Amino acid sequence: MMQKMVQAAKHLAQAAGIRRPRFLRGERMANPVDARRIRTRRLILRPHRLADAPAWFALQDEKAVTEYLSWPARDEAQSLEHLRHRTRHTRLLQVDDFLALGVELDGLLIGDVSLHLRTVGAGLRAAEVGWVQSPDFGHRGFATEAVNAMLDLAIDELEAKWVYAVIRPRNTPALALATRLGFVEISRDDENVTLLVTPTLRAEQVHRENGVHQLRPTRLDARVSA
């Protein structure tokens, strides 16, 4: 019970934009990872911007999006403030750093992918990947394409040894997506399923699935300043 209360408090603090000062967060990576504009076969992943506000509110207003998340209901003003915080999450340097990218299709924001840095040490580096997508664009492989690009960033640039995904047990589409990208289940309870992918597991999945390698990003554009 106490652990759940602590986790709930952390989520509330993060939602409010309250974070531990950097000098209290310990070790830093020698080479931070900054948000970049990533172009895939059909999508652009890029830092969020305030001009995304209408699409971001519409996304959060979808029950199909929020029913599997811990996000509270937000009005337009609260959604704008949430987006404002997301525009600042552009660097991975220390434990608990969070990097979020908007997923854009033909100029329209259709989702979000993120990395949460969990451990920093070069030999033990781990991150948690997350994603949301508008249901209006489901069943066309866009979420798979976006998450695949984020895994490339996590493994190739962040040099994570482990990448986790934490998914609600009833969220079968997200569980299926993770499995397609090489994740394996490592724990399950009534609230969450935790899955893991490593560079080795990911390489094996690419070899098994002939089409997966085609989803890898074709270009990392110039760094976008925060």
PyRosetta script that sets phi, psi and omega in degrees:
from pyrosetta import init, pose_from_sequence

init()
pose = pose_from_sequence("MMQKMVQAAKHLAQAAGIRRPRFLRGERMANPVDARRIRTRRLILRPHRLADAPAWFALQDEKAVTEYLSWPARDEAQSLEHLRHRTRHTRLLQVDDFLALGVELDGLLIGDVSLHLRTVGAGLRAAEVGWVQSPDFGHRGFATEAVNAMLDLAIDELEAKWVYAVIRPRNTPALALATRLGFVEISRDDENVTLLVTPTLRAEQVHRENGVHQLRPTRLDARVSA")
pose.set_psi(1, -45.9)
pose.set_omega(1, -180.0)
pose.set_phi(2, -60.4)
pose.set_psi(2, -40.8)
pose.set_omega(2, 179.7)
pose.set_phi(3, -61.9)
pose.set_psi(3, -40.5)
pose.set_omega(3, 179.2)
pose.set_phi(4, -65.5)
pose.set_psi(4, -37.8)
pose.set_omega(4, 178.6)
pose.set_phi(5, -65.6)
pose.set_psi(5, -39.6)
pose.set_omega(5, 178.6)
pose.set_phi(6, -65.0)
pose.set_psi(6, -43.7)
pose.set_omega(6, 179.1)
pose.set_phi(7, -63.1)
pose.set_psi(7, -41.2)
pose.set_omega(7, 179.0)
pose.set_phi(8, -62.8)
pose.set_psi(8, -40.7)
pose.set_omega(8, 178.5)
pose.set_phi(9, -63.6)
pose.set_psi(9, -39.3)
pose.set_omega(9, 178.2)
pose.set_phi(10, -62.7)
pose.set_psi(10, -44.4)
pose.set_omega(10, -179.6)
pose.set_phi(11, -62.4)
pose.set_psi(11, -41.3)
pose.set_omega(11, 179.1)
pose.set_phi(12, -64.5)
pose.set_psi(12, -41.1)
pose.set_omega(12, 179.0)
pose.set_phi(13, -64.2)
pose.set_psi(13, -42.5)
pose.set_omega(13, 179.6)
pose.set_phi(14, -65.0)
pose.set_psi(14, -40.8)
pose.set_omega(14, 179.8)
pose.set_phi(15, -63.0)
pose.set_psi(15, -31.2)
pose.set_omega(15, -179.8)
pose.set_phi(16, -87.7)
pose.set_psi(16, 0.5)
pose.set_omega(16, 179.8)
pose.set_phi(17, 79.1)
pose.set_psi(17, 16.2)
pose.set_omega(17, -179.7)
pose.set_phi(18, -93.2)
pose.set_psi(18, 122.6)
pose.set_omega(18, -178.1)
pose.set_phi(19, -136.0)
pose.set_psi(19, 155.4)
pose.set_omega(19, 176.8)
pose.set_phi(20, -64.4)
pose.set_psi(20, 140.9)
pose.set_omega(20, 175.5)
pose.set_phi(21, -57.6)
pose.set_psi(21, 149.3)
pose.set_omega(21, -176.4)
pose.set_phi(22, -58.8)
pose.set_psi(22, -34.0)
pose.set_omega(22, -176.6)
pose.set_phi(23, -69.6)
pose.set_psi(23, -11.3)
pose.set_omega(23, 177.3)
pose.set_phi(24, -98.8)
pose.set_psi(24, -1.9)
pose.set_omega(24, -173.7)
pose.set_phi(25, -101.3)
pose.set_psi(25, 11.4)
pose.set_omega(25, 168.2)
pose.set_phi(26, 75.1)
pose.set_psi(26, -145.9)
pose.set_omega(26, -170.6)
pose.set_phi(27, -56.2)
pose.set_psi(27, 144.9)
pose.set_omega(27, 175.5)
pose.set_phi(28, -114.5)
pose.set_psi(28, 149.8)
pose.set_omega(28, 174.8)
pose.set_phi(29, -72.4)
pose.set_psi(29, 147.0)
pose.set_omega(29, 178.6)
pose.set_phi(30, -65.1)
pose.set_psi(30, -35.0)
pose.set_omega(30, -177.9)
pose.set_phi(31, -126.8)
pose.set_psi(31, 98.8)
pose.set_omega(31, 179.8)
pose.set_phi(32, -63.7)
pose.set_psi(32, 156.0)
pose.set_omega(32, 176.7)
pose.set_phi(33, -107.9)
pose.set_psi(33, 119.9)
pose.set_omega(33, -179.4)
pose.set_phi(34, -103.4)
pose.set_psi(34, 153.5)
pose.set_omega(34, 178.4)
pose.set_phi(35, -59.0)
pose.set_psi(35, 135.6)
pose.set_omega(35, 177.9)
pose.set_phi(36, -129.2)
pose.set_psi(36, 158.7)
pose.set_omega(36, 172.3)
pose.set_phi(37, -82.3)
pose.set_psi(37, 117.1)
pose.set_omega(37, -175.9)
pose.set_phi(38, -114.4)
pose.set_psi(38, 124.5)
pose.set_omega(38, 179.3)
pose.set_phi(39, -105.1)
pose.set_psi(39, 125.3)
pose.set_omega(39, 175.3)
pose.set_phi(40, -106.5)
pose.set_psi(40, -168.0)
pose.set_omega(40, -176.9)
pose.set_phi(41, -60.4)
pose.set_psi(41, -39.1)
pose.set_omega(41, -176.4)
pose.set_phi(42, -125.4)
pose.set_psi(42, -10.5)
pose.set_omega(42, -169.6)
pose.set_phi(43, -122.2)
pose.set_psi(43, 163.5)
pose.set_omega(43, 166.9)
pose.set_phi(44, -123.1)
pose.set_psi(44, 126.5)
pose.set_omega(44, 172.4)
pose.set_phi(45, -102.8)
pose.set_psi(45, 126.9)
pose.set_omega(45, -175.8)
pose.set_phi(46, -154.4)
pose.set_psi(46, 161.9)
pose.set_omega(46, 178.7)
pose.set_phi(47, -56.4)
pose.set_psi(47, 145.8)
pose.set_omega(47, 177.3)
pose.set_phi(48, -65.7)
pose.set_psi(48, 156.0)
pose.set_omega(48, 175.9)
pose.set_phi(49, -141.2)
pose.set_psi(49, 156.4)
pose.set_omega(49, -174.9)
pose.set_phi(50, -64.3)
pose.set_psi(50, -23.0)
pose.set_omega(50, 176.3)
pose.set_phi(51, -64.8)
pose.set_psi(51, -13.8)
pose.set_omega(51, 177.8)
pose.set_phi(52, -78.0)
pose.set_psi(52, -2.7)
pose.set_omega(52, -169.3)
pose.set_phi(53, -51.1)
pose.set_psi(53, -48.7)
pose.set_omega(53, -179.2)
pose.set_phi(54, -61.7)
pose.set_psi(54, -44.2)
pose.set_omega(54, -179.5)
pose.set_phi(55, -68.4)
pose.set_psi(55, -35.6)
pose.set_omega(55, 179.8)
pose.set_phi(56, -66.9)
pose.set_psi(56, -40.7)
pose.set_omega(56, 177.4)
pose.set_phi(57, -65.7)
pose.set_psi(57, -42.9)
pose.set_omega(57, 179.2)
pose.set_phi(58, -60.9)
pose.set_psi(58, -38.6)
pose.set_omega(58, 179.0)
pose.set_phi(59, -63.8)
pose.set_psi(59, -47.2)
pose.set_omega(59, -178.4)
pose.set_phi(60, -70.4)
pose.set_psi(60, -18.7)
pose.set_omega(60, -178.6)
pose.set_phi(61, -84.4)
pose.set_psi(61, -3.9)
pose.set_omega(61, -179.4)
pose.set_phi(62, -87.2)
pose.set_psi(62, 119.7)
pose.set_omega(62, 178.6)
pose.set_phi(63, -60.4)
pose.set_psi(63, -35.5)
pose.set_omega(63, -179.9)
pose.set_phi(64, -62.9)
pose.set_psi(64, -23.1)
pose.set_omega(64, 178.1)
pose.set_phi(65, -85.5)
pose.set_psi(65, -47.0)
pose.set_omega(65, -170.0)
pose.set_phi(66, -86.5)
pose.set_psi(66, -14.6)
pose.set_omega(66, -175.0)
pose.set_phi(67, -65.3)
pose.set_psi(67, -21.0)
pose.set_omega(67, 179.5)
pose.set_phi(68, -106.2)
pose.set_psi(68, 9.1)
pose.set_omega(68, -178.8)
pose.set_phi(69, -115.6)
pose.set_psi(69, 163.7)
pose.set_omega(69, 177.0)
pose.set_phi(70, -90.9)
pose.set_psi(70, 9.8)
pose.set_omega(70, -179.4)
pose.set_phi(71, -68.0)
pose.set_psi(71, 135.7)
pose.set_omega(71, 174.9)
pose.set_phi(72, -77.8)
pose.set_psi(72, 165.0)
pose.set_omega(72, 172.9)
pose.set_phi(73, -66.3)
pose.set_psi(73, 137.4)
pose.set_omega(73, -178.2)
pose.set_phi(74, -130.8)
pose.set_psi(74, 140.6)
pose.set_omega(74, 170.8)
pose.set_phi(75, -83.2)
pose.set_psi(75, -177.1)
pose.set_omega(75, -174.8)
pose.set_phi(76, -62.9)
pose.set_psi(76, -39.4)
pose.set_omega(76, -179.6)
pose.set_phi(77, -66.7)
pose.set_psi(77, -42.0)
pose.set_omega(77, 178.9)
pose.set_phi(78, -67.6)
pose.set_psi(78, -37.4)
pose.set_omega(78, 177.3)
pose.set_phi(79, -64.0)
pose.set_psi(79, -39.7)
pose.set_omega(79, 178.1)
pose.set_phi(80, -63.6)
pose.set_psi(80, -41.3)
pose.set_omega(80, 179.2)
pose.set_phi(81, -65.9)
pose.set_psi(81, -39.2)
pose.set_omega(81, 176.1)
pose.set_phi(82, -61.2)
pose.set_psi(82, -43.6)
pose.set_omega(82, 177.7)
pose.set_phi(83, -63.9)
pose.set_psi(83, -39.4)
pose.set_omega(83, 179.4)
pose.set_phi(84, -58.6)
pose.set_psi(84, -42.1)
pose.set_omega(84, 176.7)
pose.set_phi(85, -63.6)
pose.set_psi(85, -38.7)
pose.set_omega(85, -177.3)
pose.set_phi(86, -66.6)
pose.set_psi(86, -32.6)
pose.set_omega(86, 179.1)
pose.set_phi(87, -64.5)
pose.set_psi(87, -19.5)
pose.set_omega(87, -178.2)
pose.set_phi(88, -92.0)
pose.set_psi(88, -9.1)
pose.set_omega(88, -177.3)
pose.set_phi(89, -89.6)
pose.set_psi(89, 81.9)
pose.set_omega(89, -172.1)
pose.set_phi(90, -128.8)
pose.set_psi(90, 8.6)
pose.set_omega(90, -178.1)
pose.set_phi(91, -144.6)
pose.set_psi(91, 137.6)
pose.set_omega(91, 172.3)
pose.set_phi(92, -110.2)
pose.set_psi(92, 116.2)
pose.set_omega(92, -177.0)
pose.set_phi(93, -138.5)
pose.set_psi(93, -41.6)
pose.set_omega(93, -176.3)
pose.set_phi(94, -131.7)
pose.set_psi(94, 167.2)
pose.set_omega(94, 177.8)
pose.set_phi(95, -52.9)
pose.set_psi(95, 137.4)
pose.set_omega(95, 179.9)
pose.set_phi(96, 79.4)
pose.set_psi(96, -1.4)
pose.set_omega(96, 172.6)
pose.set_phi(97, -63.5)
pose.set_psi(97, 149.8)
pose.set_omega(97, -172.6)
pose.set_phi(98, -135.1)
pose.set_psi(98, 130.2)
pose.set_omega(98, 179.0)
pose.set_phi(99, -120.9)
pose.set_psi(99, 124.7)
pose.set_omega(99, -178.4)
pose.set_phi(100, -123.0)
pose.set_psi(100, 138.4)
pose.set_omega(100, 177.7)
pose.set_phi(101, -127.4)
pose.set_psi(101, 137.6)
pose.set_omega(101, 171.8)
pose.set_phi(102, -76.8)
pose.set_psi(102, 146.3)
pose.set_omega(102, 177.5)
pose.set_phi(103, -104.6)
pose.set_psi(103, 118.5)
pose.set_omega(103, -173.0)
pose.set_phi(104, -115.9)
pose.set_psi(104, 134.4)
pose.set_omega(104, 175.4)
pose.set_phi(105, -125.1)
pose.set_psi(105, 116.9)
pose.set_omega(105, 178.5)
pose.set_phi(106, 50.4)
pose.set_psi(106, 42.5)
pose.set_omega(106, 176.5)
pose.set_phi(107, 84.9)
pose.set_psi(107, -1.3)
pose.set_omega(107, -177.7)
pose.set_phi(108, -111.3)
pose.set_psi(108, 132.0)
pose.set_omega(108, 175.6)
pose.set_phi(109, -72.8)
pose.set_psi(109, 121.1)
pose.set_omega(109, -179.1)
pose.set_phi(110, -118.5)
pose.set_psi(110, -3.9)
pose.set_omega(110, -178.8)
pose.set_phi(111, 179.8)
pose.set_psi(111, -165.9)
pose.set_omega(111, -174.3)
pose.set_phi(112, -152.4)
pose.set_psi(112, 140.7)
pose.set_omega(112, 171.2)
pose.set_phi(113, -129.3)
pose.set_psi(113, 149.5)
pose.set_omega(113, -174.0)
pose.set_phi(114, -147.6)
pose.set_psi(114, 157.9)
pose.set_omega(114, 172.2)
pose.set_phi(115, -128.6)
pose.set_psi(115, 133.9)
pose.set_omega(115, 178.7)
pose.set_phi(116, -117.7)
pose.set_psi(116, 115.0)
pose.set_omega(116, -176.7)
pose.set_phi(117, -75.1)
pose.set_psi(117, 119.7)
pose.set_omega(117, -175.4)
pose.set_phi(118, -100.7)
pose.set_psi(118, -41.3)
pose.set_omega(118, 174.6)
pose.set_phi(119, -136.5)
pose.set_psi(119, 152.7)
pose.set_omega(119, -169.2)
pose.set_phi(120, -108.1)
pose.set_psi(120, -36.3)
pose.set_omega(120, -174.3)
pose.set_phi(121, -47.9)
pose.set_psi(121, 136.3)
pose.set_omega(121, -172.2)
pose.set_phi(122, -55.5)
pose.set_psi(122, -39.3)
pose.set_omega(122, -178.2)
pose.set_phi(123, -85.9)
pose.set_psi(123, -8.2)
pose.set_omega(123, -175.3)
pose.set_phi(124, -128.1)
pose.set_psi(124, 16.7)
pose.set_omega(124, -171.8)
pose.set_phi(125, -66.7)
pose.set_psi(125, 131.9)
pose.set_omega(125, -178.9)
pose.set_phi(126, -137.8)
pose.set_psi(126, 149.3)
pose.set_omega(126, 178.2)
pose.set_phi(127, -141.6)
pose.set_psi(127, 157.4)
pose.set_omega(127, 175.7)
pose.set_phi(128, -113.1)
pose.set_psi(128, 129.5)
pose.set_omega(128, 179.6)
pose.set_phi(129, -101.2)
pose.set_psi(129, 142.9)
pose.set_omega(129, 176.3)
pose.set_phi(130, -138.6)
pose.set_psi(130, 160.9)
pose.set_omega(130, -179.5)
pose.set_phi(131, -157.8)
pose.set_psi(131, 151.0)
pose.set_omega(131, 170.3)
pose.set_phi(132, -139.9)
pose.set_psi(132, 151.7)
pose.set_omega(132, 179.0)
pose.set_phi(133, -148.7)
pose.set_psi(133, 143.5)
pose.set_omega(133, 175.5)
pose.set_phi(134, -61.4)
pose.set_psi(134, 132.3)
pose.set_omega(134, 178.8)
pose.set_phi(135, -64.1)
pose.set_psi(135, -17.5)
pose.set_omega(135, 177.8)
pose.set_phi(136, -64.8)
pose.set_psi(136, -16.8)
pose.set_omega(136, -177.0)
pose.set_phi(137, -118.4)
pose.set_psi(137, 23.7)
pose.set_omega(137, -179.5)
pose.set_phi(138, -77.8)
pose.set_psi(138, 165.8)
pose.set_omega(138, 173.8)
pose.set_phi(139, 65.3)
pose.set_psi(139, 22.2)
pose.set_omega(139, 176.9)
pose.set_phi(140, -125.4)
pose.set_psi(140, 9.2)
pose.set_omega(140, 175.4)
pose.set_phi(141, 82.6)
pose.set_psi(141, 6.6)
pose.set_omega(141, -177.7)
pose.set_phi(142, -67.4)
pose.set_psi(142, -42.4)
pose.set_omega(142, 179.8)
pose.set_phi(143, -64.1)
pose.set_psi(143, -42.2)
pose.set_omega(143, 177.6)
pose.set_phi(144, -59.6)
pose.set_psi(144, -43.0)
pose.set_omega(144, -179.4)
pose.set_phi(145, -64.0)
pose.set_psi(145, -41.7)
pose.set_omega(145, -178.5)
pose.set_phi(146, -70.6)
pose.set_psi(146, -44.9)
pose.set_omega(146, -179.6)
pose.set_phi(147, -66.0)
pose.set_psi(147, -38.1)
pose.set_omega(147, 177.7)
pose.set_phi(148, -58.4)
pose.set_psi(148, -42.2)
pose.set_omega(148, 178.4)
pose.set_phi(149, -64.9)
pose.set_psi(149, -38.1)
pose.set_omega(149, 179.5)
pose.set_phi(150, -68.6)
pose.set_psi(150, -34.2)
pose.set_omega(150, 176.0)
pose.set_phi(151, -66.3)
pose.set_psi(151, -36.7)
pose.set_omega(151, 174.2)
pose.set_phi(152, -58.9)
pose.set_psi(152, -44.0)
pose.set_omega(152, 178.9)
pose.set_phi(153, -63.0)
pose.set_psi(153, -43.1)
pose.set_omega(153, -177.9)
pose.set_phi(154, -65.4)
pose.set_psi(154, -42.2)
pose.set_omega(154, -173.7)
pose.set_phi(155, -88.8)
pose.set_psi(155, -43.0)
pose.set_omega(155, -174.7)
pose.set_phi(156, -82.3)
pose.set_psi(156, -37.7)
pose.set_omega(156, -175.4)
pose.set_phi(157, -103.1)
pose.set_psi(157, -48.0)
pose.set_omega(157, 176.5)
pose.set_phi(158, -70.5)
pose.set_psi(158, -25.1)
pose.set_omega(158, -179.1)
pose.set_phi(159, 62.4)
pose.set_psi(159, 40.9)
pose.set_omega(159, 176.1)
pose.set_phi(160, -70.4)
pose.set_psi(160, 138.4)
pose.set_omega(160, 176.5)
pose.set_phi(161, -86.8)
pose.set_psi(161, -26.0)
pose.set_omega(161, 177.9)
pose.set_phi(162, -137.7)
pose.set_psi(162, 135.5)
pose.set_omega(162, 173.1)
pose.set_phi(163, -124.5)
pose.set_psi(163, 125.1)
pose.set_omega(163, -176.7)
pose.set_phi(164, -105.5)
pose.set_psi(164, 155.0)
pose.set_omega(164, 167.9)
pose.set_phi(165, -133.6)
pose.set_psi(165, 133.9)
pose.set_omega(165, 179.2)
pose.set_phi(166, -115.7)
pose.set_psi(166, 117.0)
pose.set_omega(166, -168.9)
pose.set_phi(167, -131.1)
pose.set_psi(167, 142.3)
pose.set_omega(167, 176.0)
pose.set_phi(168, -66.8)
pose.set_psi(168, 141.0)
pose.set_omega(168, -176.6)
pose.set_phi(169, -57.8)
pose.set_psi(169, -30.7)
pose.set_omega(169, -178.2)
pose.set_phi(170, -82.0)
pose.set_psi(170, -7.7)
pose.set_omega(170, -177.2)
pose.set_phi(171, -86.0)
pose.set_psi(171, 71.4)
pose.set_omega(171, -174.7)
pose.set_phi(172, -64.0)
pose.set_psi(172, -34.4)
pose.set_omega(172, 176.9)
pose.set_phi(173, -62.1)
pose.set_psi(173, -41.3)
pose.set_omega(173, 179.4)
pose.set_phi(174, -67.9)
pose.set_psi(174, -38.1)
pose.set_omega(174, 177.1)
pose.set_phi(175, -63.6)
pose.set_psi(175, -40.9)
pose.set_omega(175, 178.8)
pose.set_phi(176, -65.7)
pose.set_psi(176, -40.8)
pose.set_omega(176, 178.4)
pose.set_phi(177, -60.6)
pose.set_psi(177, -47.6)
pose.set_omega(177, -179.7)
pose.set_phi(178, -59.5)
pose.set_psi(178, -41.9)
pose.set_omega(178, 179.6)
pose.set_phi(179, -63.1)
pose.set_psi(179, -40.6)
pose.set_omega(179, 178.7)
pose.set_phi(180, -60.5)
pose.set_psi(180, -31.0)
pose.set_omega(180, -176.8)
pose.set_phi(181, -94.1)
pose.set_psi(181, 11.6)
pose.set_omega(181, 171.6)
pose.set_phi(182, 99.1)
pose.set_psi(182, 1.4)
pose.set_omega(182, 178.1)
pose.set_phi(183, -68.8)
pose.set_psi(183, 147.7)
pose.set_omega(183, 173.2)
pose.set_phi(184, -123.3)
pose.set_psi(184, 144.5)
pose.set_omega(184, -179.4)
pose.set_phi(185, -74.5)
pose.set_psi(185, 133.7)
pose.set_omega(185, 178.6)
pose.set_phi(186, -119.4)
pose.set_psi(186, -18.1)
pose.set_omega(186, 175.2)
pose.set_phi(187, -161.0)
pose.set_psi(187, 157.8)
pose.set_omega(187, -178.8)
pose.set_phi(188, -154.4)
pose.set_psi(188, 137.9)
pose.set_omega(188, 169.0)
pose.set_phi(189, -140.6)
pose.set_psi(189, -168.4)
pose.set_omega(189, -175.7)
pose.set_phi(190, -66.9)
pose.set_psi(190, -22.2)
pose.set_omega(190, -174.2)
pose.set_phi(191, -102.0)
pose.set_psi(191, -36.4)
pose.set_omega(191, -172.4)
pose.set_phi(192, -143.3)
pose.set_psi(192, 149.7)
pose.set_omega(192, 167.1)
pose.set_phi(193, -112.1)
pose.set_psi(193, 126.4)
pose.set_omega(193, 177.8)
pose.set_phi(194, -104.1)
pose.set_psi(194, 127.2)
pose.set_omega(194, -179.8)
pose.set_phi(195, -120.7)
pose.set_psi(195, 157.5)
pose.set_omega(195, -174.9)
pose.set_phi(196, -137.4)
pose.set_psi(196, 141.0)
pose.set_omega(196, 168.2)
pose.set_phi(197, -132.2)
pose.set_psi(197, 143.0)
pose.set_omega(197, 177.2)
pose.set_phi(198, -118.9)
pose.set_psi(198, 166.3)
pose.set_omega(198, 176.6)
pose.set_phi(199, -55.2)
pose.set_psi(199, -37.6)
pose.set_omega(199, -179.9)
pose.set_phi(200, -67.8)
pose.set_psi(200, -47.0)
pose.set_omega(200, 178.6)
pose.set_phi(201, -60.5)
pose.set_psi(201, -39.1)
pose.set_omega(201, -179.3)
pose.set_phi(202, -66.5)
pose.set_psi(202, -42.3)
pose.set_omega(202, 178.6)
pose.set_phi(203, -62.8)
pose.set_psi(203, -39.9)
pose.set_omega(203, 178.8)
pose.set_phi(204, -63.9)
pose.set_psi(204, -39.5)
pose.set_omega(204, 179.4)
pose.set_phi(205, -65.9)
pose.set_psi(205, -40.2)
pose.set_omega(205, 178.2)
pose.set_phi(206, -60.1)
pose.set_psi(206, -40.3)
pose.set_omega(206, 179.5)
pose.set_phi(207, -68.8)
pose.set_psi(207, -34.9)
pose.set_omega(207, -178.8)
pose.set_phi(208, -73.9)
pose.set_psi(208, -37.0)
pose.set_omega(208, -175.8)
pose.set_phi(209, -104.6)
pose.set_psi(209, 104.9)
pose.set_omega(209, -173.7)
pose.set_phi(210, -57.9)
pose.set_psi(210, -32.4)
pose.set_omega(210, -175.3)
pose.set_phi(211, -85.4)
pose.set_psi(211, -14.7)
pose.set_omega(211, -172.3)
pose.set_phi(212, -63.2)
pose.set_psi(212, -38.3)
pose.set_omega(212, -176.4)
pose.set_phi(213, -64.1)
pose.set_psi(213, -22.1)
pose.set_omega(213, 179.2)
pose.set_phi(214, -71.8)
pose.set_psi(214, -15.1)
pose.set_omega(214, -179.2)
pose.set_phi(215, -85.3)
pose.set_psi(215, -7.9)
pose.set_omega(215, -177.0)
pose.set_phi(216, -66.1)
pose.set_psi(216, 147.4)
pose.set_omega(216, -177.1)
pose.set_phi(217, -57.7)
pose.set_psi(217, 143.8)
pose.set_omega(217, 178.5)
pose.set_phi(218, -90.9)
pose.set_psi(218, -21.1)
pose.set_omega(218, -179.7)
pose.set_phi(219, -159.5)
pose.set_psi(219, 136.7)
pose.set_omega(219, 167.6)
pose.set_phi(220, -99.7)
pose.set_psi(220, 112.0)
pose.set_omega(220, -177.2)
pose.set_phi(221, -72.6)
pose.set_psi(221, 177.3)
pose.set_omega(221, -179.7)
pose.set_phi(222, -57.7)
pose.set_psi(222, 148.2)
pose.set_omega(222, -179.1)
pose.set_phi(223, -57.5)
pose.set_psi(223, 137.5)
pose.set_omega(223, 179.2)
pose.set_phi(224, -101.7)
pose.set_psi(224, 123.9)
pose.set_omega(224, -179.1)
pose.set_phi(225, -71.6)
pose.set_psi(225, 149.4)
pose.set_omega(225, -178.4)
pose.set_phi(226, -68.8)
pose.dump_pdb("model.pdb")
